[in-house]
Amino acid sequence: MSRSSGVARAGRRVGTVARAASGPAFRAVTAPPVARAGHRFATAAARLWGRLLRGEEREVGELTVVSGLPRWAFGRGGTTIGAVFLTADAVSPEVLEHEDVHRRQWERYGLWFVPMYVAAGRDALCNRWEIEADLVKGGYLPKPPPVVE
């Protein structure tokens, strides 16, 4: 069994549980006080991770960007955890706009965002959270050619 099929299977299970719990239980675990606490915890953990790895930290709006990290320290071109974007060098304005959407997703769902993201799948083109954050800005799709008039 490949790792990706195991991740996909786990994601489908989490999705099934999430859909079943989408009533009062889901509203309880994503209630603003609970979500805020999870968001703060995730943000603190990500900042600590970035500092331990001696990343360069800066604020871009409400997003903390920690760059200069080794590529094994995050997923894909970078990973947003809480309000912190961890990356080696993916710091273009478009990417940071994309990651700021993920920051807001974390704010809304707190730690519950982790299983929700996993349940959405590894393929960014089908992952609702990546689609919401804009696949072009995230670098998953090419920029459309400029319109010539």
VOMINU-128838 format. One record per atom (N, C-alpha, C): residue number from 1; y, x, z; residue in three letters. Coordinates in nm, 3 decimals, padded with zeros to 5 digits. Last residue first. Layout:
+-----+---------+---------+---------+-----+
!   k !      c2 !      c1 !      c3 !   r !
+-----+---------+---------+---------+-----+
! NUM !       Y !       X !       Z ! ALA !
...
+-----+---------+---------+---------+-----+
END
This chain:
+-----+---------+---------+---------+-----+
!   k !      c2 !      c1 !      c3 !   r !
+-----+---------+---------+---------+-----+
! 149 !  04.387 ! -00.603 ! -02.583 ! GLU !
! 149 !  04.456 ! -00.716 ! -02.648 ! GLU !
! 149 !  04.533 ! -00.669 ! -02.767 ! GLU !
! 148 !  04.093 ! -00.522 ! -02.429 ! VAL !
! 148 !  04.196 ! -00.473 ! -02.518 ! VAL !
! 148 !  04.258 ! -00.591 ! -02.591 ! VAL !
! 147 !  03.968 ! -00.493 ! -02.111 ! VAL !
! 147 !  04.000 ! -00.590 ! -02.216 ! VAL !
! 147 !  04.115 ! -00.533 ! -02.299 ! VAL !
! 146 !  03.741 ! -00.232 ! -02.026 ! PRO !
! 146 !  03.873 ! -00.295 ! -02.018 ! PRO !
! 146 !  03.895 ! -00.388 ! -02.137 ! PRO !
! 145 !  03.395 ! -00.307 ! -01.954 ! PRO !
! 145 !  03.499 ! -00.234 ! -02.030 ! PRO !
! 145 !  03.633 ! -00.306 ! -02.019 ! PRO !
! 144 !  03.285 ! -00.337 ! -01.611 ! PRO !
! 144 !  03.301 ! -00.392 ! -01.745 ! PRO !
! 144 !  03.409 ! -00.315 ! -01.821 ! PRO !
! 143 !  03.100 ! -00.086 ! -01.445 ! LYS !
! 143 !  03.226 ! -00.159 ! -01.458 ! LYS !
! 143 !  03.236 ! -00.215 ! -01.600 ! LYS !
! 142 !  02.748 ! -00.139 ! -01.380 ! PRO !
! 142 !  02.861 ! -00.067 ! -01.442 ! PRO !
! 142 !  02.986 ! -00.154 ! -01.446 ! PRO !
! 141 !  02.621 ! -00.206 ! -01.050 ! LEU !
! 141 !  02.637 ! -00.245 ! -01.190 ! LEU !
! 141 !  02.753 ! -00.167 ! -01.249 ! LEU !
! 140 !  02.636 ! -00.079 ! -00.809 ! TYR !
! 140 !  02.504 ! -00.124 ! -00.854 ! TYR !
! 140 !  02.504 ! -00.168 ! -01.000 ! TYR !
! 139 !  02.876 ! -00.015 ! -00.692 ! GLY !
! 139 !  02.815 !  00.083 ! -00.781 ! GLY !
! 139 !  02.677 !  00.044 ! -00.830 ! GLY !
! 138 !  03.019 ! -00.197 ! -00.550 ! GLY !
! 138 !  02.920 ! -00.120 ! -00.477 ! GLY !
! 138 !  02.849 ! -00.016 ! -00.562 ! GLY !
! 137 !  03.164 ! -00.320 ! -00.750 ! LYS !
! 137 !  03.235 ! -00.234 ! -00.655 ! LYS !
! 137 !  03.139 ! -00.146 ! -00.576 ! LYS !
! 136 !  02.947 ! -00.461 ! -00.865 ! VAL !
! 136 !  03.022 ! -00.362 ! -00.943 ! VAL !
! 136 !  03.093 ! -00.266 ! -00.849 ! VAL !
! 135 !  02.860 ! -00.636 ! -00.663 ! LEU !
! 135 !  02.769 ! -00.534 ! -00.716 ! LEU !
! 135 !  02.841 ! -00.426 ! -00.796 ! LEU !
! 134 !  02.997 ! -00.763 ! -00.391 ! ASP !
! 134 !  03.036 ! -00.726 ! -00.528 ! ASP !
! 134 !  02.954 ! -00.606 ! -00.576 ! ASP !
! 133 !  02.908 ! -00.882 ! -00.162 ! ALA !
! 133 !  02.999 ! -00.768 ! -00.146 ! ALA !
! 133 !  03.049 ! -00.715 ! -00.280 ! ALA !
! 132 !  02.729 ! -01.071 ! -00.258 ! GLU !
! 132 !  02.852 ! -01.117 ! -00.194 ! GLU !
! 132 !  02.955 ! -01.006 ! -00.183 ! GLU !
! 131 !  02.528 ! -00.892 ! -00.339 ! ILE !
! 131 !  02.597 ! -00.974 ! -00.439 ! ILE !
! 131 !  02.730 ! -01.023 ! -00.383 ! ILE !
! 130 !  02.446 ! -00.798 ! -00.092 ! GLU !
! 130 !  02.505 ! -00.704 ! -00.188 ! GLU !
! 130 !  02.582 ! -00.780 ! -00.295 ! GLU !
! 129 !  02.345 ! -01.035 !  00.011 ! TRP !
! 129 !  02.452 ! -00.965 !  00.085 ! TRP !
! 129 !  02.522 ! -00.865 ! -00.006 ! TRP !
! 128 !  02.137 ! -01.112 ! -00.160 ! ARG !
! 128 !  02.257 ! -01.197 ! -00.149 ! ARG !
! 128 !  02.373 ! -01.127 ! -00.080 ! ARG !
! 127 !  01.978 ! -00.914 ! -00.385 ! ASN !
! 127 !  02.011 ! -00.921 ! -00.242 ! ASN !
! 127 !  02.144 ! -00.997 ! -00.225 ! ASN !
! 126 !  01.931 ! -00.860 ! -00.645 ! CYS !
! 126 !  01.883 ! -00.989 ! -00.595 ! CYS !
! 126 !  01.920 ! -01.012 ! -00.449 ! CYS !
! 125 !  02.030 ! -00.609 ! -00.682 ! LEU !
! 125 !  02.069 ! -00.710 ! -00.781 ! LEU !
! 125 !  02.025 ! -00.850 ! -00.740 ! LEU !
! 124 !  01.907 ! -00.455 ! -00.487 ! ALA !
! 124 !  02.047 ! -00.497 ! -00.467 ! ALA !
! 124 !  02.087 ! -00.608 ! -00.563 ! ALA !
! 123 !  01.603 ! -00.485 ! -00.358 ! ASP !
! 123 !  01.667 ! -00.486 ! -00.490 ! ASP !
! 123 !  01.808 ! -00.542 ! -00.475 ! ASP !
! 122 !  01.507 ! -00.532 ! -00.104 ! ARG !
! 122 !  01.561 ! -00.400 ! -00.134 ! ARG !
! 122 !  01.633 ! -00.393 ! -00.269 ! ARG !
! 121 !  01.579 ! -00.847 !  00.068 ! GLY !
! 121 !  01.509 ! -00.758 ! -00.024 ! GLY !
! 121 !  01.583 ! -00.630 ! -00.057 ! GLY !
! 120 !  01.649 ! -01.026 !  00.260 ! ALA !
! 120 !  01.708 ! -01.045 !  00.128 ! ALA !
! 120 !  01.649 ! -00.951 !  00.024 ! ALA !
! 119 !  01.537 ! -00.928 !  00.492 ! ALA !
! 119 !  01.474 ! -01.045 !  00.429 ! ALA !
! 119 !  01.527 ! -01.068 !  00.288 ! ALA !
! 118 !  01.724 ! -00.733 !  00.555 ! VAL !
! 118 !  01.589 ! -00.693 !  00.515 ! VAL !
! 118 !  01.520 ! -00.808 !  00.442 ! VAL !
! 117 !  01.938 ! -00.902 !  00.630 ! TYR !
! 117 !  01.953 ! -00.810 !  00.516 ! TYR !
! 117 !  01.815 ! -00.768 !  00.464 ! TYR !
! 116 !  01.828 ! -01.027 !  00.852 ! MET !
! 116 !  01.872 ! -01.108 !  00.738 ! MET !
! 116 !  01.885 ! -01.022 !  00.613 ! MET !
! 115 !  01.779 ! -00.819 !  01.030 ! PRO !
! 115 !  01.665 ! -00.887 !  00.967 ! PRO !
! 115 !  01.706 ! -00.974 !  00.849 ! PRO !
! 114 !  02.068 ! -00.747 !  01.057 ! VAL !
! 114 !  01.963 ! -00.652 !  01.017 ! VAL !
! 114 !  01.842 ! -00.726 !  00.957 ! VAL !
! 113 !  02.216 ! -00.959 !  01.158 ! PHE !
! 113 !  02.236 ! -00.920 !  01.018 ! PHE !
! 113 !  02.125 ! -00.826 !  00.970 ! PHE !
! 112 !  02.178 ! -00.979 !  01.424 ! TRP !
! 112 !  02.091 ! -01.063 !  01.342 ! TRP !
! 112 !  02.106 ! -01.027 !  01.194 ! TRP !
! 111 !  02.382 ! -00.835 !  01.536 ! LEU !
! 111 !  02.256 ! -00.765 !  01.512 ! LEU !
! 111 !  02.158 ! -00.847 !  01.429 ! LEU !
! 110 !  02.636 ! -01.027 !  01.371 ! GLY !
! 110 !  02.595 ! -00.932 !  01.474 ! GLY !
! 110 !  02.463 ! -00.864 !  01.438 ! GLY !
! 109 !  02.744 ! -01.206 !  01.187 ! TYR !
! 109 !  02.606 ! -01.226 !  01.231 ! TYR !
! 109 !  02.559 ! -01.131 !  01.340 ! TYR !
! 108 !  03.018 ! -01.138 !  01.148 ! ARG !
! 108 !  02.975 ! -01.279 !  01.150 ! ARG !
! 108 !  02.838 ! -01.298 !  01.215 ! ARG !
! 107 !  03.023 ! -00.860 !  01.144 ! GLU !
! 107 !  03.103 ! -00.934 !  01.242 ! GLU !
! 107 !  03.052 ! -01.077 !  01.258 ! GLU !
! 106 !  02.858 ! -00.811 !  00.922 ! TRP !
! 106 !  02.815 ! -00.769 !  01.055 ! TRP !
! 106 !  02.892 ! -00.845 !  01.163 ! TRP !
! 105 !  03.033 ! -00.910 !  00.729 ! GLN !
! 105 !  02.902 ! -00.972 !  00.746 ! GLN !
! 105 !  02.845 ! -00.938 !  00.883 ! GLN !
! 104 !  03.241 ! -00.726 !  00.752 ! ARG !
! 104 !  03.266 ! -00.865 !  00.789 ! ARG !
! 104 !  03.135 ! -00.942 !  00.806 ! ARG !
! 103 !  03.106 ! -00.503 !  00.654 ! ARG !
! 103 !  03.160 ! -00.501 !  00.791 ! ARG !
! 103 !  03.185 ! -00.644 !  00.839 ! ARG !
! 102 !  03.060 ! -00.583 !  00.393 ! HIS !
! 102 !  02.946 ! -00.569 !  00.483 ! HIS !
! 102 !  02.992 ! -00.565 !  00.629 ! HIS !
! 101 !  03.324 ! -00.568 !  00.306 ! VAL !
! 101 !  03.258 ! -00.700 !  00.307 ! VAL !
! 101 !  03.137 ! -00.694 !  00.399 ! VAL !
! 100 !  03.358 ! -00.296 !  00.319 ! ASP !
! 100 !  03.434 ! -00.378 !  00.412 ! ASP !
! 100 !  03.379 ! -00.521 !  00.417 ! ASP !
!  99 !  03.206 ! -00.209 !  00.106 ! GLU !
!  99 !  03.155 ! -00.186 !  00.242 ! GLU !
!  99 !  03.231 ! -00.268 !  00.345 ! GLU !
!  98 !  03.379 ! -00.282 ! -00.105 ! HIS !
!  98 !  03.243 ! -00.335 ! -00.097 ! HIS !
!  98 !  03.190 ! -00.325 !  00.046 ! HIS !
!  97 !  03.595 ! -00.115 ! -00.046 ! GLU !
!  97 !  03.614 ! -00.261 ! -00.047 ! GLU !
!  97 !  03.479 ! -00.331 ! -00.033 ! GLU !
!  96 !  03.469 !  00.131 ! -00.080 ! LEU !
!  96 !  03.515 !  00.094 !  00.054 ! LEU !
!  96 !  03.547 ! -00.055 !  00.063 ! LEU !
!  95 !  03.425 !  00.125 ! -00.356 ! VAL !
!  95 !  03.310 !  00.129 ! -00.265 ! VAL !
!  95 !  03.353 !  00.086 ! -00.125 ! VAL !
!  94 !  03.694 !  00.129 ! -00.443 ! GLU !
!  94 !  03.604 !  00.018 ! -00.478 ! GLU !
!  94 !  03.486 !  00.012 ! -00.382 ! GLU !
!  93 !  03.796 !  00.376 ! -00.348 ! PRO !
!  93 !  03.851 !  00.249 ! -00.299 ! PRO !
!  93 !  03.759 !  00.130 ! -00.327 ! PRO !
!  92 !  03.524 !  00.602 ! -00.270 ! SER !
!  92 !  03.622 !  00.546 ! -00.364 ! SER !
!  92 !  03.677 !  00.415 ! -00.308 ! SER !
!  91 !  03.338 !  00.745 ! -00.123 ! VAL !
!  91 !  03.458 !  00.696 ! -00.055 ! VAL !
!  91 !  03.564 !  00.643 ! -00.151 ! VAL !
!  90 !  03.067 !  00.891 ! -00.080 ! ALA !
!  90 !  03.099 !  00.767 ! -00.154 ! ALA !
!  90 !  03.219 !  00.699 ! -00.090 ! ALA !
!  89 !  02.967 !  01.116 !  00.050 ! ASP !
!  89 !  03.091 !  01.128 ! -00.025 ! ASP !
!  89 !  03.130 !  01.003 ! -00.103 ! ASP !
!  88 !  02.782 !  01.043 !  00.252 ! ALA !
!  88 !  02.810 !  01.183 !  00.223 ! ALA !
!  88 !  02.948 !  01.192 !  00.159 ! ALA !
!  87 !  02.831 !  00.790 !  00.510 ! THR !
!  87 !  02.809 !  00.837 !  00.373 ! THR !
!  87 !  02.826 !  00.988 !  00.364 ! THR !
!  86 !  02.868 !  00.493 !  00.687 ! LEU !
!  86 !  02.813 !  00.628 !  00.693 ! LEU !
!  86 !  02.780 !  00.673 !  00.551 ! LEU !
!  85 !  03.102 !  00.286 !  00.813 ! PHE !
!  85 !  03.037 !  00.320 !  00.688 ! PHE !
!  85 !  02.998 !  00.466 !  00.694 ! PHE !
!  84 !  03.119 !  00.060 !  01.078 ! VAL !
!  84 !  03.116 !  00.201 !  01.040 ! VAL !
!  84 !  03.039 !  00.218 !  00.910 ! VAL !
!  83 !  03.102 ! -00.178 !  01.212 ! ALA !
!  83 !  03.227 ! -00.151 !  01.140 ! ALA !
!  83 !  03.234 ! -00.008 !  01.090 ! ALA !
!  82 !  02.764 ! -00.214 !  01.164 ! GLY !
!  82 !  02.878 ! -00.263 !  01.240 ! GLY !
!  82 !  03.003 ! -00.245 !  01.157 ! GLY !
!  81 !  02.704 !  00.005 !  00.921 ! ILE !
!  81 !  02.643 ! -00.045 !  01.044 ! ILE !
!  81 !  02.759 ! -00.086 !  01.134 ! ILE !
!  80 !  02.657 !  00.071 !  00.588 ! THR !
!  80 !  02.750 !  00.017 !  00.686 ! THR !
!  80 !  02.670 ! -00.041 !  00.802 ! THR !
!  79 !  02.566 !  00.358 !  00.414 ! THR !
!  79 !  02.521 !  00.242 !  00.490 ! THR !
!  79 !  02.630 !  00.200 !  00.586 ! THR !
!  78 !  02.528 !  00.506 !  00.088 ! GLY !
!  78 !  02.593 !  00.496 !  00.217 ! GLY !
!  78 !  02.544 !  00.368 !  00.284 ! GLY !
!  77 !  02.369 !  00.508 ! -00.127 ! GLY !
!  77 !  02.486 !  00.596 ! -00.132 ! GLY !
!  77 !  02.563 !  00.597 ! -00.001 ! GLY !
!  76 !  02.066 !  00.462 !  00.054 ! ARG !
!  76 !  02.135 !  00.454 ! -00.075 ! ARG !
!  76 !  02.252 !  00.552 ! -00.079 ! ARG !
!  75 !  02.111 !  00.512 !  00.411 ! GLY !
!  75 !  02.039 !  00.462 !  00.294 ! GLY !
!  75 !  02.128 !  00.460 !  00.171 ! GLY !
!  74 !  02.147 !  00.818 !  00.604 ! PHE !
!  74 !  02.184 !  00.681 !  00.569 ! PHE !
!  74 !  02.103 !  00.639 !  00.447 ! PHE !
!  73 !  02.074 !  01.082 !  00.632 ! ALA !
!  73 !  02.127 !  01.014 !  00.750 ! ALA !
!  73 !  02.164 !  00.867 !  00.726 ! ALA !
!  72 !  02.008 !  01.226 !  00.413 ! TRP !
!  72 !  01.897 !  01.162 !  00.484 ! TRP !
!  72 !  01.946 !  01.075 !  00.599 ! TRP !
!  71 !  02.244 !  01.348 !  00.330 ! ARG !
!  71 !  02.197 !  01.228 !  00.259 ! ARG !
!  71 !  02.080 !  01.158 !  00.328 ! ARG !
!  70 !  02.469 !  01.436 !  00.596 ! PRO !
!  70 !  02.355 !  01.468 !  00.510 ! PRO !
!  70 !  02.297 !  01.340 !  00.450 ! PRO !
!  69 !  02.820 !  01.344 !  00.570 ! LEU !
!  69 !  02.689 !  01.340 !  00.637 ! LEU !
!  69 !  02.578 !  01.385 !  00.542 ! LEU !
!  68 !  03.075 !  01.311 !  00.481 ! GLY !
!  68 !  03.028 !  01.448 !  00.500 ! GLY !
!  68 !  02.892 !  01.455 !  00.568 ! GLY !
!  67 !  03.225 !  01.036 !  00.669 ! SER !
!  67 !  03.176 !  01.103 !  00.549 ! SER !
!  67 !  03.132 !  01.245 !  00.581 ! SER !
!  66 !  03.273 !  00.739 !  00.798 ! VAL !
!  66 !  03.224 !  00.868 !  00.844 ! VAL !
!  66 !  03.158 !  00.934 !  00.722 ! VAL !
!  65 !  03.519 !  00.503 !  00.838 ! VAL !
!  65 !  03.442 !  00.576 !  00.738 ! VAL !
!  65 !  03.403 !  00.711 !  00.796 ! VAL !
!  64 !  03.563 !  00.194 !  00.974 ! THR !
!  64 !  03.558 !  00.335 !  01.008 ! THR !
!  64 !  03.467 !  00.403 !  00.908 ! THR !
!  63 !  03.767 ! -00.071 !  00.873 ! LEU !
!  63 !  03.642 !  00.001 !  00.850 ! LEU !
!  63 !  03.657 !  00.145 !  00.894 ! LEU !
!  62 !  04.007 ! -00.193 !  00.873 ! GLU !
!  62 !  03.923 ! -00.217 !  00.990 ! GLU !
!  62 !  03.787 ! -00.147 !  00.980 ! GLU !
!  61 !  04.166 !  00.061 !  00.701 ! GLY !
!  61 !  04.178 ! -00.078 !  00.745 ! GLY !
!  61 !  04.096 ! -00.096 !  00.872 ! GLY !
!  60 !  03.993 !  00.318 !  00.761 ! VAL !
!  60 !  04.045 !  00.259 !  00.637 ! VAL !
!  60 !  04.050 !  00.109 !  00.664 ! VAL !
!  59 !  03.984 !  00.601 !  00.963 ! GLU !
!  59 !  03.995 !  00.455 !  00.958 ! GLU !
!  59 !  04.054 !  00.415 !  00.823 ! GLU !
!  58 !  03.739 !  00.863 !  00.974 ! ARG !
!  58 !  03.874 !  00.814 !  00.949 ! ARG !
!  58 !  03.870 !  00.663 !  00.939 ! ARG !
!  57 !  03.545 !  01.151 !  01.047 ! GLU !
!  57 !  03.573 !  01.010 !  01.074 ! GLU !
!  57 !  03.718 !  00.976 !  01.044 ! GLU !
!  56 !  03.299 !  01.351 !  00.923 ! GLU !
!  56 !  03.444 !  01.338 !  00.931 ! GLU !
!  56 !  03.477 !  01.189 !  00.940 ! GLU !
!  55 !  03.007 !  01.429 !  01.121 ! GLY !
!  55 !  03.076 !  01.371 !  01.007 ! GLY !
!  55 !  03.225 !  01.364 !  01.031 ! GLY !
!  54 !  02.819 !  01.541 !  01.299 ! ARG !
!  54 !  02.945 !  01.608 !  01.269 ! ARG !
!  54 !  03.013 !  01.561 !  01.142 ! ARG !
!  53 !  02.610 !  01.404 !  01.396 ! LEU !
!  53 !  02.587 !  01.475 !  01.270 ! LEU !
!  53 !  02.713 !  01.543 !  01.217 ! LEU !
!  52 !  02.728 !  01.283 !  01.613 ! LEU !
!  52 !  02.619 !  01.378 !  01.636 ! LEU !
!  52 !  02.591 !  01.463 !  01.513 ! LEU !
!  51 !  02.904 !  01.113 !  01.475 ! ARG !
!  51 !  02.957 !  01.226 !  01.554 ! ARG !
!  51 !  02.850 !  01.330 !  01.581 ! ARG !
!  50 !  02.728 !  00.928 !  01.360 ! GLY !
!  50 !  02.818 !  01.008 !  01.277 ! GLY !
!  50 !  02.873 !  01.129 !  01.349 ! GLY !
!  49 !  02.613 !  00.822 !  01.596 ! TRP !
!  49 !  02.530 !  00.887 !  01.495 ! TRP !
!  49 !  02.616 !  00.979 !  01.407 ! TRP !
!  48 !  02.842 !  00.704 !  01.711 ! LEU !
!  48 !  02.772 !  00.812 !  01.780 ! LEU !
!  48 !  02.686 !  00.891 !  01.682 ! LEU !
!  47 !  02.892 !  00.507 !  01.519 ! ARG !
!  47 !  02.992 !  00.613 !  01.544 ! ARG !
!  47 !  02.929 !  00.732 !  01.615 ! ARG !
!  46 !  02.660 !  00.354 !  01.551 ! ALA !
!  46 !  02.686 !  00.421 !  01.423 ! ALA !
!  46 !  02.790 !  00.532 !  01.439 ! ALA !
!  45 !  02.692 !  00.258 !  01.814 ! ALA !
!  45 !  02.574 !  00.340 !  01.779 ! ALA !
!  45 !  02.599 !  00.417 !  01.650 ! ALA !
!  44 !  02.928 !  00.108 !  01.788 ! ALA !
!  44 !  02.924 !  00.224 !  01.880 ! ALA !
!  44 !  02.807 !  00.316 !  01.845 ! ALA !
!  43 !  02.840 ! -00.088 !  01.605 ! THR !
!  43 !  02.952 !  00.001 !  01.572 ! THR !
!  43 !  02.949 !  00.126 !  01.659 ! THR !
!  42 !  02.640 ! -00.217 !  01.753 ! ALA !
!  42 !  02.606 ! -00.149 !  01.628 ! ALA !
!  42 !  02.714 ! -00.050 !  01.588 ! ALA !
!  41 !  02.800 ! -00.324 !  01.964 ! PHE !
!  41 !  02.690 ! -00.231 !  01.992 ! PHE !
!  41 !  02.655 ! -00.150 !  01.867 ! PHE !
!  40 !  02.973 ! -00.493 !  01.819 ! ARG !
!  40 !  03.028 ! -00.380 !  01.898 ! ARG !
!  40 !  02.921 ! -00.277 !  01.927 ! ARG !
!  39 !  02.783 ! -00.672 !  01.714 ! HIS !
!  39 !  02.869 ! -00.594 !  01.624 ! HIS !
!  39 !  02.926 ! -00.473 !  01.697 ! HIS !
!  38 !  02.683 ! -00.787 !  01.945 ! GLY !
!  38 !  02.594 ! -00.710 !  01.858 ! GLY !
!  38 !  02.672 ! -00.621 !  01.764 ! GLY !
!  37 !  02.917 ! -00.915 !  02.036 ! ALA !
!  37 !  02.851 ! -00.814 !  02.121 ! ALA !
!  37 !  02.759 ! -00.727 !  02.035 ! ALA !
!  36 !  02.965 ! -01.092 !  01.823 ! ARG !
!  36 !  03.063 ! -00.986 !  01.856 ! ARG !
!  36 !  02.999 ! -00.876 !  01.939 ! ARG !
!  35 !  02.739 ! -01.259 !  01.842 ! ALA !
!  35 !  02.759 ! -01.176 !  01.723 ! ALA !
!  35 !  02.857 ! -01.062 !  01.752 ! ALA !
!  34 !  02.793 ! -01.381 !  02.089 ! VAL !
!  34 !  02.671 ! -01.302 !  02.071 ! VAL !
!  34 !  02.687 ! -01.208 !  01.953 ! VAL !
!  33 !  03.037 ! -01.515 !  02.039 ! PRO !
!  33 !  03.027 ! -01.416 !  02.148 ! PRO !
!  33 !  02.905 ! -01.325 !  02.133 ! PRO !
!  32 !  02.968 ! -01.676 !  01.792 ! PRO !
!  32 !  03.066 ! -01.567 !  01.796 ! PRO !
!  32 !  03.055 ! -01.471 !  01.915 ! PRO !
!  31 !  02.618 ! -01.711 !  01.736 ! ALA !
!  31 !  02.741 ! -01.764 !  01.796 ! ALA !
!  31 !  02.840 ! -01.649 !  01.811 ! ALA !
!  30 !  02.375 ! -01.636 !  01.648 ! THR !
!  30 !  02.489 ! -01.592 !  01.567 ! THR !
!  30 !  02.621 ! -01.651 !  01.619 ! THR !
!  29 !  02.199 ! -01.747 !  01.823 ! VAL !
!  29 !  02.197 ! -01.600 !  01.811 ! VAL !
!  29 !  02.310 ! -01.548 !  01.724 ! VAL !
!  28 !  02.265 ! -02.023 !  01.787 ! ALA !
!  28 !  02.282 ! -01.958 !  01.919 ! ALA !
!  28 !  02.289 ! -01.806 !  01.904 ! ALA !
!  27 !  02.199 ! -02.076 !  01.525 ! ARG !
!  27 !  02.340 ! -02.087 !  01.564 ! ARG !
!  27 !  02.365 ! -02.020 !  01.699 ! ARG !
!  26 !  01.922 ! -02.047 !  01.549 ! PHE !
!  26 !  01.998 ! -01.953 !  01.467 ! PHE !
!  26 !  02.146 ! -01.957 !  01.504 ! PHE !
!  25 !  01.865 ! -02.266 !  01.714 ! ALA !
!  25 !  01.833 ! -02.130 !  01.759 ! ALA !
!  25 !  01.914 ! -02.027 !  01.681 ! ALA !
!  24 !  01.947 ! -02.492 !  01.560 ! PRO !
!  24 !  02.017 ! -02.456 !  01.684 ! PRO !
!  24 !  01.988 ! -02.313 !  01.731 ! PRO !
!  23 !  01.827 ! -02.371 !  01.252 ! GLY !
!  23 !  01.895 ! -02.478 !  01.325 ! GLY !
!  23 !  01.966 ! -02.425 !  01.448 ! GLY !
!  22 !  01.675 ! -02.178 !  01.140 ! SER !
!  22 !  01.813 ! -02.191 !  01.094 ! SER !
!  22 !  01.890 ! -02.304 !  01.163 ! SER !
!  21 !  01.417 ! -02.099 !  01.176 ! ALA !
!  21 !  01.504 ! -02.097 !  01.294 ! ALA !
!  21 !  01.650 ! -02.121 !  01.258 ! ALA !
!  20 !  01.307 ! -02.101 !  00.927 ! ALA !
!  20 !  01.255 ! -02.195 !  01.025 ! ALA !
!  20 !  01.348 ! -02.207 !  01.145 ! ALA !
!  19 !  01.447 ! -01.889 !  00.814 ! ARG !
!  19 !  01.467 ! -02.025 !  00.760 ! ARG !
!  19 !  01.418 ! -02.130 !  00.859 ! ARG !
!  18 !  01.344 ! -01.680 !  00.971 ! ALA !
!  18 !  01.487 ! -01.712 !  00.974 ! ALA !
!  18 !  01.514 ! -01.853 !  00.922 ! ALA !
!  17 !  01.075 ! -01.679 !  00.899 ! VAL !
!  17 !  01.112 ! -01.707 !  01.038 ! VAL !
!  17 !  01.259 ! -01.750 !  01.045 ! VAL !
!  16 !  01.109 ! -01.610 !  00.630 ! THR !
!  16 !  01.041 ! -01.734 !  00.667 ! THR !
!  16 !  01.078 ! -01.775 !  00.808 ! THR !
!  15 !  01.231 ! -01.359 !  00.654 ! GLY !
!  15 !  01.301 ! -01.469 !  00.589 ! GLY !
!  15 !  01.241 ! -01.603 !  00.625 ! GLY !
!  14 !  01.025 ! -01.215 !  00.771 ! VAL !
!  14 !  01.149 ! -01.234 !  00.847 ! VAL !
!  14 !  01.227 ! -01.350 !  00.788 ! VAL !
!  13 !  00.847 ! -01.223 !  00.554 ! ARG !
!  13 !  00.810 ! -01.283 !  00.684 ! ARG !
!  13 !  00.935 ! -01.312 !  00.767 ! ARG !
!  12 !  00.992 ! -01.082 !  00.361 ! ARG !
!  12 !  00.957 ! -01.223 !  00.336 ! ARG !
!  12 !  00.919 ! -01.293 !  00.466 ! ARG !
!  11 !  01.007 ! -00.832 !  00.486 ! GLY !
!  11 !  01.129 ! -00.907 !  00.458 ! GLY !
!  11 !  01.100 ! -01.054 !  00.434 ! GLY !
!  10 !  00.739 ! -00.757 !  00.482 ! ALA !
!  10 !  00.805 ! -00.778 !  00.612 ! ALA !
!  10 !  00.933 ! -00.860 !  00.593 ! ALA !
!   9 !  00.713 ! -00.734 !  00.204 ! ARG !
!   9 !  00.630 ! -00.830 !  00.277 ! ARG !
!   9 !  00.694 ! -00.861 !  00.413 ! ARG !
!   8 !  00.893 ! -00.525 !  00.153 ! ALA !
!   8 !  00.914 ! -00.657 !  00.092 ! ALA !
!   8 !  00.835 ! -00.764 !  00.167 ! ALA !
!   7 !  00.773 ! -00.321 !  00.298 ! VAL !
!   7 !  00.907 ! -00.364 !  00.336 ! VAL !
!   7 !  00.933 ! -00.504 !  00.279 ! VAL !
!   6 !  00.535 ! -00.300 !  00.152 ! GLY !
!   6 !  00.531 ! -00.333 !  00.295 ! GLY !
!   6 !  00.665 ! -00.383 !  00.344 ! GLY !
!   5 !  00.636 ! -00.223 ! -00.093 ! SER !
!   5 !  00.567 ! -00.352 ! -00.084 ! SER !
!   5 !  00.555 ! -00.396 !  00.062 ! SER !
!   4 !  00.747 !  00.026 ! -00.026 ! SER !
!   4 !  00.836 ! -00.082 ! -00.070 ! SER !
!   4 !  00.767 ! -00.218 ! -00.063 ! SER !
!   3 !  00.523 !  00.182 !  00.041 ! ARG !
!   3 !  00.622 !  00.148 !  00.144 ! ARG !
!   3 !  00.708 !  00.029 !  00.102 ! ARG !
!   2 !  00.213 !  00.062 ! -00.094 ! SER !
!   2 !  00.336 !  00.141 ! -00.100 ! SER !
!   2 !  00.433 !  00.093 !  00.008 ! SER !
!   1 ! -00.119 !  00.085 !  00.000 ! MET !
!   1 !  00.000 !  00.000 !  00.000 ! MET !
!   1 !  00.124 !  00.089 !  00.000 ! MET !
+-----+---------+---------+---------+-----+
END
